[in-house]
Amino acid sequence: MDFSSLSSGEQQAMQRLIEQKQMKDFMRLYTGLVERCFDSCCNDFTSKALSSKEQTCVENCTQKWLKHSERVGARFQEENAKMMQQQQQGGRF
C-alpha cells in the first residue's frame, strides 16, 4: 500500500491500524490452534499434566496446523501475485 499521499500523522495512524489488525489476526489464529488441538487431544482430566499420548497428539496437531497455515498463506500470496500481474497487464480476473 502506498501511503505517501497521507500526512505523517495519517501515515502513523494507518500503521497503527495495520499493526492492530495483524495482532488481532494473529490472536484469532493462535486461539483457533489452541482450541482445535485442545479439543482433539485433551480428554483425560484426572491429572493437570498431559499424558504422553496427549502430549504427542498436541505436538502433531500443532505441527500439522502450522504447516497448513503456511501452505494456505503461500497459496494466497501466489493468487495475489497472479491477480496483481493480471491487473498490470490490463487483464480481467
Secondary structure, 3 states (H helix, E strand, C coil): CCCCCCCHHHHHHHHHHHHHHHHHHHHHHHHHHHHHHHHHHCCCCCCCCCCHHHHHHHHHHHHHHHHHHHHHHHHHHHHHHHHHHHHHCCCCC
